[in-house]
Amino acid sequence: MADDAALPLPDYDELPVANLQHQVRSLSDEQLQHLVEHEQAHANRTPVLELLRVRRQELAEGEQPSPGNQQEGSSRPADSPSGSPVSRNSTAEPGGPLRHGVAGQTPDRDKPH
């Protein structure tokens, strides 16, 4: 079996079925067969196999692959040019439990003894 990098859809194993449904429309029958073999050997998800089978049947009945970029619609977020503003330095300090749920009644909480 070919490695994951050789699959016709990037991040195939991480795509939700809803995204996969749109992306397989641009694939050829040979590419779909490759995905069927990969799916059967790995996750073997029934809804995905059915989706691939139906699309292969549509192609056999004369439909053509749709033009489009197979990387569009991926569920993975794109990298931002400035990076994430979240870091370990910007996270809140862990808080201890409040006495009776009132911060004023626990003035020394979270302070070393």
N, CA, C and O atoms as CSV, one atom per row, in Angstrom:
chain,resi,resn,atom,element,x,y,z
A,1,MET,N,N,0.840,-1.181,0.000
A,1,MET,CA,C,0.000,0.000,0.000
A,1,MET,C,C,0.882,1.240,0.000
A,1,MET,O,O,1.882,1.280,0.717
A,2,ALA,N,N,0.544,2.224,-0.767
A,2,ALA,CA,C,1.321,3.453,-0.849
A,2,ALA,C,C,1.188,4.246,0.443
A,2,ALA,O,O,0.206,4.120,1.175
A,3,ASP,N,N,2.205,5.068,0.704
A,3,ASP,CA,C,2.119,5.878,1.919
A,3,ASP,C,C,1.106,6.996,1.746
A,3,ASP,O,O,0.641,7.263,0.638
A,4,ASP,N,N,0.766,7.648,2.856
A,4,ASP,CA,C,-0.279,8.676,2.858
A,4,ASP,C,C,0.037,9.859,1.956
A,4,ASP,O,O,-0.878,10.505,1.445
A,5,ALA,N,N,1.325,10.155,1.750
A,5,ALA,CA,C,1.704,11.291,0.899
A,5,ALA,C,C,1.299,11.053,-0.550
A,5,ALA,O,O,1.151,12.009,-1.311
A,6,ALA,N,N,1.120,9.799,-0.941
A,6,ALA,CA,C,0.758,9.473,-2.316
A,6,ALA,C,C,-0.751,9.496,-2.550
A,6,ALA,O,O,-1.204,9.256,-3.669
A,7,LEU,N,N,-1.529,9.779,-1.515
A,7,LEU,CA,C,-2.982,9.827,-1.671
A,7,LEU,C,C,-3.377,11.049,-2.495
A,7,LEU,O,O,-2.718,12.087,-2.420
A,8,PRO,N,N,-4.447,10.935,-3.281
A,8,PRO,CA,C,-4.849,12.055,-4.142
A,8,PRO,C,C,-5.421,13.259,-3.412
A,8,PRO,O,O,-5.527,14.333,-4.005
A,9,LEU,N,N,-5.791,13.119,-2.153
A,9,LEU,CA,C,-6.307,14.244,-1.371
A,9,LEU,C,C,-5.390,14.499,-0.180
A,9,LEU,O,O,-5.111,13.582,0.593
A,10,PRO,N,N,-4.918,15.735,-0.023
A,10,PRO,CA,C,-4.083,16.035,1.141
A,10,PRO,C,C,-4.879,15.884,2.432
A,10,PRO,O,O,-6.056,16.240,2.490
A,11,ASP,N,N,-4.241,15.362,3.446
A,11,ASP,CA,C,-4.861,15.175,4.757
A,11,ASP,C,C,-6.137,14.337,4.686
A,11,ASP,O,O,-7.075,14.561,5.452
A,12,TYR,N,N,-6.170,13.381,3.775
A,12,TYR,CA,C,-7.367,12.560,3.562
A,12,TYR,C,C,-7.891,11.952,4.859
A,12,TYR,O,O,-9.088,12.020,5.140
A,13,ASP,N,N,-7.004,11.363,5.644
A,13,ASP,CA,C,-7.445,10.659,6.857
A,13,ASP,C,C,-8.033,11.588,7.908
A,13,ASP,O,O,-8.714,11.125,8.823
A,14,GLU,N,N,-7.784,12.893,7.796
A,14,GLU,CA,C,-8.292,13.847,8.778
A,14,GLU,C,C,-9.533,14.591,8.291
A,14,GLU,O,O,-10.116,15.374,9.040
A,15,LEU,N,N,-9.940,14.356,7.053
A,15,LEU,CA,C,-11.089,15.078,6.503
A,15,LEU,C,C,-12.402,14.516,7.038
A,15,LEU,O,O,-12.597,13.300,7.045
A,16,PRO,N,N,-13.302,15.384,7.485
A,16,PRO,CA,C,-14.635,14.909,7.843
A,16,PRO,C,C,-15.393,14.505,6.579
A,16,PRO,O,O,-15.095,14.986,5.486
A,17,VAL,N,N,-16.360,13.630,6.737
A,17,VAL,CA,C,-17.119,13.120,5.596
A,17,VAL,C,C,-17.745,14.262,4.793
A,17,VAL,O,O,-17.787,14.189,3.565
A,18,ALA,N,N,-18.227,15.306,5.451
A,18,ALA,CA,C,-18.866,16.417,4.741
A,18,ALA,C,C,-17.881,17.098,3.782
A,18,ALA,O,O,-18.258,17.447,2.664
A,19,ASN,N,N,-16.641,17.290,4.200
A,19,ASN,CA,C,-15.639,17.885,3.316
A,19,ASN,C,C,-15.224,16.906,2.226
A,19,ASN,O,O,-15.042,17.287,1.069
A,20,LEU,N,N,-15.081,15.669,2.600
A,20,LEU,CA,C,-14.676,14.637,1.658
A,20,LEU,C,C,-15.684,14.506,0.529
A,20,LEU,O,O,-15.308,14.280,-0.621
A,21,GLN,N,N,-16.944,14.646,0.849
A,21,GLN,CA,C,-18.020,14.527,-0.137
A,21,GLN,C,C,-17.815,15.506,-1.292
A,21,GLN,O,O,-18.078,15.161,-2.444
A,22,HIS,N,N,-17.352,16.710,-1.001
A,22,HIS,CA,C,-17.143,17.712,-2.037
A,22,HIS,C,C,-15.815,17.508,-2.759
A,22,HIS,O,O,-15.720,17.733,-3.965
A,23,GLN,N,N,-14.805,17.088,-2.031
A,23,GLN,CA,C,-13.483,16.970,-2.631
A,23,GLN,C,C,-13.349,15.785,-3.571
A,23,GLN,O,O,-12.568,15.851,-4.520
A,24,VAL,N,N,-14.080,14.709,-3.342
A,24,VAL,CA,C,-13.952,13.546,-4.224
A,24,VAL,C,C,-14.551,13.798,-5.606
A,24,VAL,O,O,-14.290,13.038,-6.538
A,25,ARG,N,N,-15.342,14.844,-5.747
A,25,ARG,CA,C,-15.967,15.132,-7.037
A,25,ARG,C,C,-14.940,15.495,-8.107
A,25,ARG,O,O,-15.238,15.399,-9.298
A,26,SER,N,N,-13.734,15.910,-7.707
A,26,SER,CA,C,-12.710,16.287,-8.676
A,26,SER,C,C,-11.775,15.123,-9.020
A,26,SER,O,O,-10.858,15.289,-9.825
A,27,LEU,N,N,-11.994,13.960,-8.427
A,27,LEU,CA,C,-11.088,12.831,-8.625
A,27,LEU,C,C,-11.525,11.921,-9.767
A,27,LEU,O,O,-12.711,11.811,-10.081
A,28,SER,N,N,-10.549,11.281,-10.372
A,28,SER,CA,C,-10.821,10.292,-11.420
A,28,SER,C,C,-11.194,8.965,-10.770
A,28,SER,O,O,-11.049,8.793,-9.560
A,29,ASP,N,N,-11.671,8.039,-11.577
A,29,ASP,CA,C,-12.038,6.714,-11.071
A,29,ASP,C,C,-10.820,6.012,-10.484
A,29,ASP,O,O,-10.930,5.345,-9.455
A,30,GLU,N,N,-9.673,6.150,-11.116
A,30,GLU,CA,C,-8.446,5.533,-10.614
A,30,GLU,C,C,-8.059,6.099,-9.246
A,30,GLU,O,O,-7.657,5.350,-8.356
A,31,GLN,N,N,-8.178,7.407,-9.078
A,31,GLN,CA,C,-7.872,8.032,-7.794
A,31,GLN,C,C,-8.866,7.587,-6.717
A,31,GLN,O,O,-8.488,7.354,-5.568
A,32,LEU,N,N,-10.132,7.473,-7.101
A,32,LEU,CA,C,-11.142,7.000,-6.151
A,32,LEU,C,C,-10.852,5.565,-5.720
A,32,LEU,O,O,-11.002,5.226,-4.546
A,33,GLN,N,N,-10.440,4.732,-6.657
A,33,GLN,CA,C,-10.102,3.342,-6.329
A,33,GLN,C,C,-8.929,3.302,-5.359
A,33,GLN,O,O,-8.904,2.480,-4.443
A,34,HIS,N,N,-7.969,4.178,-5.557
A,34,HIS,CA,C,-6.825,4.268,-4.645
A,34,HIS,C,C,-7.314,4.609,-3.230
A,34,HIS,O,O,-6.844,4.031,-2.251
A,35,LEU,N,N,-8.253,5.543,-3.132
A,35,LEU,CA,C,-8.803,5.901,-1.816
A,35,LEU,C,C,-9.600,4.751,-1.203
A,35,LEU,O,O,-9.537,4.529,0.006
A,36,VAL,N,N,-10.346,4.020,-2.028
A,36,VAL,CA,C,-11.105,2.867,-1.531
A,36,VAL,C,C,-10.141,1.851,-0.911
A,36,VAL,O,O,-10.378,1.356,0.190
A,37,GLU,N,N,-9.063,1.547,-1.619
A,37,GLU,CA,C,-8.084,0.580,-1.112
A,37,GLU,C,C,-7.450,1.076,0.186
A,37,GLU,O,O,-7.273,0.309,1.132
A,38,HIS,N,N,-7.115,2.347,0.220
A,38,HIS,CA,C,-6.529,2.935,1.432
A,38,HIS,C,C,-7.530,2.875,2.592
A,38,HIS,O,O,-7.178,2.488,3.706
A,39,GLU,N,N,-8.760,3.256,2.320
A,39,GLU,CA,C,-9.796,3.263,3.369
A,39,GLU,C,C,-10.039,1.862,3.905
A,39,GLU,O,O,-10.153,1.677,5.117
A,40,GLN,N,N,-10.117,0.884,3.033
A,40,GLN,CA,C,-10.350,-0.491,3.474
A,40,GLN,C,C,-9.190,-1.020,4.309
A,40,GLN,O,O,-9.397,-1.808,5.232
A,41,ALA,N,N,-7.983,-0.595,3.993
A,41,ALA,CA,C,-6.811,-1.066,4.722
A,41,ALA,C,C,-6.583,-0.327,6.033
A,41,ALA,O,O,-5.840,-0.800,6.893
A,42,HIS,N,N,-7.223,0.834,6.190
A,42,HIS,CA,C,-6.967,1.641,7.390
A,42,HIS,C,C,-8.227,1.790,8.235
A,42,HIS,O,O,-8.539,0.895,9.020
A,43,ALA,N,N,-8.946,2.872,8.101
A,43,ALA,CA,C,-10.083,3.150,8.988
A,43,ALA,C,C,-11.312,2.307,8.656
A,43,ALA,O,O,-12.089,1.964,9.547
A,44,ASN,N,N,-11.491,1.975,7.384
A,44,ASN,CA,C,-12.625,1.152,6.942
A,44,ASN,C,C,-13.961,1.741,7.401
A,44,ASN,O,O,-14.813,1.032,7.936
A,45,ARG,N,N,-14.132,3.067,7.180
A,45,ARG,CA,C,-15.356,3.768,7.584
A,45,ARG,C,C,-16.449,3.512,6.556
A,45,ARG,O,O,-16.289,3.846,5.382
A,46,THR,N,N,-17.545,2.929,6.985
A,46,THR,CA,C,-18.648,2.593,6.088
A,46,THR,C,C,-19.194,3.804,5.340
A,46,THR,O,O,-19.391,3.704,4.129
A,47,PRO,N,N,-19.456,4.960,5.996
A,47,PRO,CA,C,-19.978,6.108,5.240
A,47,PRO,C,C,-19.009,6.596,4.161
A,47,PRO,O,O,-19.436,7.023,3.088
A,48,VAL,N,N,-17.725,6.534,4.440
A,48,VAL,CA,C,-16.732,6.970,3.453
A,48,VAL,C,C,-16.677,5.994,2.287
A,48,VAL,O,O,-16.640,6.410,1.129
A,49,LEU,N,N,-16.672,4.716,2.582
A,49,LEU,CA,C,-16.653,3.719,1.507
A,49,LEU,C,C,-17.898,3.830,0.633
A,49,LEU,O,O,-17.811,3.683,-0.586
A,50,GLU,N,N,-19.034,4.084,1.230
A,50,GLU,CA,C,-20.268,4.259,0.462
A,50,GLU,C,C,-20.189,5.513,-0.407
A,50,GLU,O,O,-20.602,5.491,-1.567
A,51,LEU,N,N,-19.667,6.591,0.140
A,51,LEU,CA,C,-19.489,7.828,-0.618
A,51,LEU,C,C,-18.592,7.597,-1.833
A,51,LEU,O,O,-18.903,8.049,-2.935
A,52,LEU,N,N,-17.488,6.898,-1.629
A,52,LEU,CA,C,-16.566,6.619,-2.729
A,52,LEU,C,C,-17.206,5.691,-3.760
A,52,LEU,O,O,-17.023,5.875,-4.964
A,53,ARG,N,N,-17.956,4.694,-3.288
A,53,ARG,CA,C,-18.622,3.765,-4.208
A,53,ARG,C,C,-19.646,4.496,-5.075
A,53,ARG,O,O,-19.722,4.260,-6.280
A,54,VAL,N,N,-20.427,5.376,-4.466
A,54,VAL,CA,C,-21.445,6.131,-5.201
A,54,VAL,C,C,-20.785,7.038,-6.236
A,54,VAL,O,O,-21.264,7.138,-7.366
A,55,ARG,N,N,-19.693,7.699,-5.861
A,55,ARG,CA,C,-19.027,8.583,-6.813
A,55,ARG,C,C,-18.425,7.794,-7.975
A,55,ARG,O,O,-18.469,8.250,-9.117
A,56,ARG,N,N,-17.868,6.622,-7.698
A,56,ARG,CA,C,-17.341,5.780,-8.784
A,56,ARG,C,C,-18.467,5.344,-9.720
A,56,ARG,O,O,-18.276,5.272,-10.934
A,57,GLN,N,N,-19.636,5.055,-9.158
A,57,GLN,CA,C,-20.791,4.681,-9.978
A,57,GLN,C,C,-21.218,5.852,-10.857
A,57,GLN,O,O,-21.544,5.656,-12.027
A,58,GLU,N,N,-21.220,7.056,-10.313
A,58,GLU,CA,C,-21.570,8.243,-11.107
A,58,GLU,C,C,-20.611,8.415,-12.278
A,58,GLU,O,O,-21.035,8.738,-13.388
A,59,LEU,N,N,-19.330,8.203,-12.036
A,59,LEU,CA,C,-18.348,8.312,-13.121
A,59,LEU,C,C,-18.573,7.222,-14.167
A,59,LEU,O,O,-18.438,7.472,-15.365
A,60,ALA,N,N,-18.913,6.020,-13.720
A,60,ALA,CA,C,-19.171,4.919,-14.656
A,60,ALA,C,C,-20.390,5.204,-15.525
A,60,ALA,O,O,-20.485,4.721,-16.653
A,61,GLU,N,N,-21.323,5.994,-14.990
A,61,GLU,CA,C,-22.528,6.340,-15.739
A,61,GLU,C,C,-22.335,7.564,-16.622
A,61,GLU,O,O,-23.294,8.032,-17.235
A,62,GLY,N,N,-21.112,8.095,-16.700
A,62,GLY,CA,C,-20.834,9.173,-17.632
A,62,GLY,C,C,-20.516,10.528,-17.042
A,62,GLY,O,O,-20.156,11.445,-17.779
A,63,GLU,N,N,-20.636,10.680,-15.746
A,63,GLU,CA,C,-20.272,11.971,-15.150
A,63,GLU,C,C,-18.776,12.185,-15.295
A,63,GLU,O,O,-18.011,11.226,-15.406
A,64,GLN,N,N,-18.365,13.437,-15.292
A,64,GLN,CA,C,-16.955,13.798,-15.404
A,64,GLN,C,C,-16.476,14.378,-14.076
A,64,GLN,O,O,-17.258,14.980,-13.341
A,65,PRO,N,N,-15.189,14.198,-13.769
A,65,PRO,CA,C,-14.660,14.853,-12.563
A,65,PRO,C,C,-14.827,16.364,-12.666
A,65,PRO,O,O,-14.636,16.945,-13.735
A,66,SER,N,N,-15.175,16.983,-11.576
A,66,SER,CA,C,-15.355,18.431,-11.539
A,66,SER,C,C,-14.005,19.117,-11.456
A,66,SER,O,O,-13.094,18.620,-10.795
A,67,PRO,N,N,-13.870,20.264,-12.127
A,67,PRO,CA,C,-12.616,20.995,-11.975
A,67,PRO,C,C,-12.562,21.619,-10.585
A,67,PRO,O,O,-13.601,21.902,-9.989
A,68,GLY,N,N,-11.396,21.826,-10.086
A,68,GLY,CA,C,-11.277,22.483,-8.783
A,68,GLY,C,C,-10.013,22.089,-8.076
A,68,GLY,O,O,-9.345,21.123,-8.444
A,69,ASN,N,N,-9.696,22.844,-7.066
A,69,ASN,CA,C,-8.517,22.607,-6.264
A,69,ASN,C,C,-8.876,21.645,-5.143
A,69,ASN,O,O,-9.758,21.931,-4.333
A,70,GLN,N,N,-8.200,20.515,-5.094
A,70,GLN,CA,C,-8.514,19.510,-4.089
A,70,GLN,C,C,-8.087,19.925,-2.688
A,70,GLN,O,O,-8.515,19.318,-1.706
A,71,GLN,N,N,-7.254,20.945,-2.584
A,71,GLN,CA,C,-6.823,21.384,-1.264
A,71,GLN,C,C,-7.790,22.375,-0.647
A,71,GLN,O,O,-7.749,22.604,0.562
A,72,GLU,N,N,-8.667,22.973,-1.459
A,72,GLU,CA,C,-9.648,23.902,-0.910
A,72,GLU,C,C,-10.674,23.131,-0.103
A,72,GLU,O,O,-11.004,21.991,-0.430
A,73,GLY,N,N,-11.167,23.741,0.931
A,73,GLY,CA,C,-12.200,23.106,1.746
A,73,GLY,C,C,-11.646,22.177,2.796
A,73,GLY,O,O,-12.407,21.487,3.474
A,74,SER,N,N,-10.342,22.144,2.944
A,74,SER,CA,C,-9.755,21.306,3.973
A,74,SER,C,C,-10.209,21.814,5.333
A,74,SER,O,O,-10.389,23.016,5.527
A,75,SER,N,N,-10.389,20.913,6.253
A,75,SER,CA,C,-10.841,21.322,7.582
A,75,SER,C,C,-9.698,21.874,8.428
A,75,SER,O,O,-9.931,22.377,9.527
A,76,ARG,N,N,-8.488,21.788,7.938
A,76,ARG,CA,C,-7.355,22.284,8.699
A,76,ARG,C,C,-7.208,23.779,8.498
A,76,ARG,O,O,-7.282,24.251,7.364
A,77,PRO,N,N,-7.003,24.529,9.550
A,77,PRO,CA,C,-6.827,25.974,9.402
A,77,PRO,C,C,-5.503,26.294,8.741
A,77,PRO,O,O,-4.516,25.582,8.924
A,78,ALA,N,N,-5.491,27.344,7.990
A,78,ALA,CA,C,-4.264,27.784,7.341
A,78,ALA,C,C,-3.356,28.445,8.377
A,78,ALA,O,O,-3.818,28.968,9.391
A,79,ASP,N,N,-2.074,28.410,8.100
A,79,ASP,CA,C,-1.142,29.099,8.983
A,79,ASP,C,C,-1.352,30.594,8.845
A,79,ASP,O,O,-1.529,31.105,7.738
A,80,SER,N,N,-1.333,31.289,9.959
A,80,SER,CA,C,-1.468,32.741,9.898
A,80,SER,C,C,-0.074,33.341,9.739
A,80,SER,O,O,0.899,32.795,10.259
A,81,PRO,N,N,0.025,34.453,9.029
A,81,PRO,CA,C,1.342,35.033,8.806
A,81,PRO,C,C,1.998,35.545,10.086
A,81,PRO,O,O,3.225,35.602,10.170
A,82,SER,N,N,1.209,35.910,11.065
A,82,SER,CA,C,1.793,36.450,12.290
A,82,SER,C,C,1.853,35.429,13.418
A,82,SER,O,O,2.361,35.736,14.497
A,83,GLY,N,N,1.356,34.245,13.193
A,83,GLY,CA,C,1.372,33.225,14.229
A,83,GLY,C,C,0.254,33.417,15.227
A,83,GLY,O,O,-0.499,34.387,15.148
A,84,SER,N,N,0.147,32.512,16.148
A,84,SER,CA,C,-0.899,32.567,17.159
A,84,SER,C,C,-0.494,33.494,18.285
A,84,SER,O,O,0.660,33.464,18.713
A,85,PRO,N,N,-1.427,34.338,18.794
A,85,PRO,CA,C,-1.087,35.200,19.923
A,85,PRO,C,C,-1.042,34.436,21.244
A,85,PRO,O,O,-0.669,35.002,22.271
A,86,VAL,N,N,-1.413,33.178,21.229
A,86,VAL,CA,C,-1.457,32.390,22.454
A,86,VAL,C,C,-0.097,31.737,22.670
A,86,VAL,O,O,0.480,31.159,21.749
A,87,SER,N,N,0.404,31.835,23.893
A,87,SER,CA,C,1.654,31.173,24.252
A,87,SER,C,C,1.591,30.820,25.729
A,87,SER,O,O,0.670,31.226,26.438
A,88,ARG,N,N,2.567,30.070,26.181
A,88,ARG,CA,C,2.606,29.728,27.614
A,88,ARG,C,C,2.755,30.980,28.471
A,88,ARG,O,O,2.273,31.020,29.603
A,89,ASN,N,N,3.420,32.001,27.935
A,89,ASN,CA,C,3.628,33.230,28.695
A,89,ASN,C,C,2.350,34.055,28.830
A,89,ASN,O,O,2.229,34.871,29.744
A,90,SER,N,N,1.398,33.844,27.922
A,90,SER,CA,C,0.187,34.657,27.968
A,90,SER,C,C,-0.995,33.940,28.619
A,90,SER,O,O,-2.096,34.487,28.669
A,91,THR,N,N,-0.780,32.741,29.109
A,91,THR,CA,C,-1.879,32.020,29.752
A,91,THR,C,C,-2.051,32.471,31.193
A,91,THR,O,O,-1.112,32.967,31.815
A,92,ALA,N,N,-3.231,32.300,31.706
A,92,ALA,CA,C,-3.536,32.680,33.095
A,92,ALA,C,C,-2.879,31.703,34.053
A,92,ALA,O,O,-2.688,30.528,33.738
A,93,GLU,N,N,-2.543,32.203,35.207
A,93,GLU,CA,C,-1.994,31.347,36.256
A,93,GLU,C,C,-3.100,30.424,36.760
A,93,GLU,O,O,-4.264,30.824,36.798
A,94,PRO,N,N,-2.760,29.217,37.142
A,94,PRO,CA,C,-3.793,28.335,37.675
A,94,PRO,C,C,-4.339,28.906,38.975
A,94,PRO,O,O,-3.593,29.473,39.774
A,95,GLY,N,N,-5.610,28.759,39.179
A,95,GLY,CA,C,-6.256,29.296,40.371
A,95,GLY,C,C,-6.662,28.190,41.311
A,95,GLY,O,O,-7.132,27.134,40.886
A,96,GLY,N,N,-6.481,28.435,42.573
A,96,GLY,CA,C,-6.918,27.478,43.568
A,96,GLY,C,C,-8.404,27.621,43.832
A,96,GLY,O,O,-9.031,28.560,43.341
A,97,PRO,N,N,-8.971,26.718,44.590
A,97,PRO,CA,C,-10.401,26.791,44.871
A,97,PRO,C,C,-10.744,27.974,45.778
A,97,PRO,O,O,-9.949,28.356,46.636
A,98,LEU,N,N,-11.889,28.529,45.590
A,98,LEU,CA,C,-12.369,29.625,46.419
A,98,LEU,C,C,-13.066,29.072,47.661
A,98,LEU,O,O,-13.737,28.042,47.602
A,99,ARG,N,N,-12.898,29.763,48.773
A,99,ARG,CA,C,-13.603,29.376,49.981
A,99,ARG,C,C,-15.032,29.893,49.865
A,99,ARG,O,O,-15.252,31.099,49.752
A,100,HIS,N,N,-15.966,29.015,49.891
A,100,HIS,CA,C,-17.393,29.338,49.798
A,100,HIS,C,C,-17.724,30.067,48.500
A,100,HIS,O,O,-18.755,30.734,48.412
A,101,GLY,N,N,-16.858,29.946,47.490
A,101,GLY,CA,C,-17.129,30.562,46.203
A,101,GLY,C,C,-16.919,32.052,46.161
A,101,GLY,O,O,-17.362,32.706,45.217
A,102,VAL,N,N,-16.245,32.620,47.169
A,102,VAL,CA,C,-16.058,34.072,47.227
A,102,VAL,C,C,-14.562,34.368,47.295
A,102,VAL,O,O,-13.876,33.919,48.214
A,103,ALA,N,N,-14.052,35.134,46.306
A,103,ALA,CA,C,-12.621,35.425,46.247
A,103,ALA,C,C,-12.142,36.208,47.451
A,103,ALA,O,O,-11.026,35.974,47.914
A,104,GLY,N,N,-12.929,37.120,47.975
A,104,GLY,CA,C,-12.513,37.939,49.108
A,104,GLY,C,C,-12.301,37.146,50.376
A,104,GLY,O,O,-11.552,37.586,51.248
A,105,GLN,N,N,-12.930,35.997,50.513
A,105,GLN,CA,C,-12.778,35.180,51.714
A,105,GLN,C,C,-11.550,34.279,51.631
A,105,GLN,O,O,-11.230,33.577,52.590
A,106,THR,N,N,-10.861,34.295,50.490
A,106,THR,CA,C,-9.678,33.460,50.313
A,106,THR,C,C,-8.543,34.339,49.791
A,106,THR,O,O,-8.067,34.115,48.677
A,107,PRO,N,N,-8.095,35.335,50.564
A,107,PRO,CA,C,-7.103,36.285,50.058
A,107,PRO,C,C,-5.741,35.673,49.763
A,107,PRO,O,O,-5.037,36.158,48.878
A,108,ASP,N,N,-5.353,34.628,50.473
A,108,ASP,CA,C,-4.014,34.077,50.286
A,108,ASP,C,C,-3.985,32.847,49.391
A,108,ASP,O,O,-3.000,32.108,49.390
A,109,ARG,N,N,-5.020,32.621,48.651
A,109,ARG,CA,C,-5.035,31.408,47.827
A,109,ARG,C,C,-3.965,31.514,46.741
A,109,ARG,O,O,-3.670,32.603,46.248
A,110,ASP,N,N,-3.409,30.406,46.389
A,110,ASP,CA,C,-2.396,30.271,45.355
A,110,ASP,C,C,-1.072,30.940,45.698
A,110,ASP,O,O,-0.202,31.043,44.834
A,111,LYS,N,N,-0.899,31.390,46.920
A,111,LYS,CA,C,0.388,31.976,47.313
A,111,LYS,C,C,1.190,30.922,48.045
A,111,LYS,O,O,0.644,30.175,48.857
A,112,PRO,N,N,2.500,30.854,47.762
A,112,PRO,CA,C,3.305,29.859,48.468
A,112,PRO,C,C,3.341,30.158,49.969
A,112,PRO,O,O,3.335,31.318,50.382
A,113,HIS,N,N,3.377,29.136,50.743
A,113,HIS,CA,C,3.372,29.299,52.215
A,113,HIS,C,C,4.763,29.369,52.738
A,113,HIS,O,O,4.962,29.505,53.945
